[in-house]
Amino acid sequence: MDAARRGDRAALEALPVRHQDRIYRFGLKMCHDPQEAEDVVQDTMLAMARSIGDFRGASSLTTWLYAIARSFCLKRRRKSKFAPAREESLDGVVEQDGDRFRDPRPAPDEVAMAHETRRALDAAIRALDPGQRDVLLLRDVEGLTAPEVSEVLGIGVPAVKSRLHRARVAVRNRVAPLLQPAAGASPASLAACPDVVSALTRHLEGDLSRAQCAEMERHLGDCGQCRAACESLKQTLALCRSGDSPTVPEAVRQRLRAQIAELSH
C-alpha cells in the first residue's frame, strides 16, 4: 500500500491481483450477471488505482474496495433486468457414518438436493429488501465484521445488526424446508415458544445477555422443534459462507492488468 501510494508500478499492479477475485464474487452476488460483475471488478480496481494516492487508511483497504464496488453495483442494479420492484459456533451437527466402505462421492439425489438448496438460498437472498441483502452479503457471505459493514454502507452498527437479524430470519424461513423436515413446524405449533431464531442471530452478534442466553438454552433443552429451528439457521449461515468462489476470467485479468499498467506510466 505504501509503495503503491508512492507510485511504485509493481506495487500498484500487485494490489488488484490480491483483491479482484473477492470483488468479482461480490459483484456476482450483487448484480446476478457475470458480464456486469466483470465490469464492476474492472471499474473498482481502476478506481482504486486512480485514487490510491488519496487513500489514507481510515478504513481497511478491503472495506474501501467493497464500498467502491457497491457503488458501481448500485448503479447497475437500478438499470438491471433483475432490479426488484421495491427497493457461538456455526458448525452443523456432524453426521456419523458407520459404513467405512461407503462411496465418498455424493449420490445423484444428494447432488440434486444440494443444487436445489443452493438455488433456494440464492433466490431467498435475491428476494430480500436491498438494504437487508447488502448487509447479509457483506456480513455472512463476505465475512466482514459488523463495524466494517457499517463503514461500507455508511450506516450505524445498530442499523447493520437490525437489518442483519431480519435478513437472516427471512432467508432461513425460505431455506429451512429443504434442510430438515423438523424445522418446518407450523407457526401455530410454535405459538407458545419464544422467537429462538431471532434470539440466536442476536446471540451470534454478541447482543444477548447471559441471562437471556441461559433462558434460551433452557428452552432449547426441552423443545425439539425450536432446536431444529436454530439448527436450520446455523445450516443456512454455513451455506452462505460455503458458496462457490469464482475467479475473475483470465481475459478480464489481462485487460485489467494492461489498463493499470497504462495508468502507472
BELKABEL-V396891 format. One line per field, one symbol per residue. ss: DSSP state (~ for helix, > for strand, _ for the rest). Layout:
ss = ???
This chain:
ss = _~~~~___~~~~~~~~~~~~~~~~~~~~~~~__~~~~~~~~~~~~~~~~~~~~~______~~~~~~~~~~~~~~~~~~~____________________________~~~~~~~~~~~~~~~~~~~___~~~~~~~~~~~~____~~~~~~~~___~~~~~~~~~~~~~~~~~~~~~~~_~~~~__~~~~_____~~~~~~~~~_____~~~~~~~~~~~~~_~~~~~~~~~~~~~~~~~~________~~~~~~~~~~~~~~__
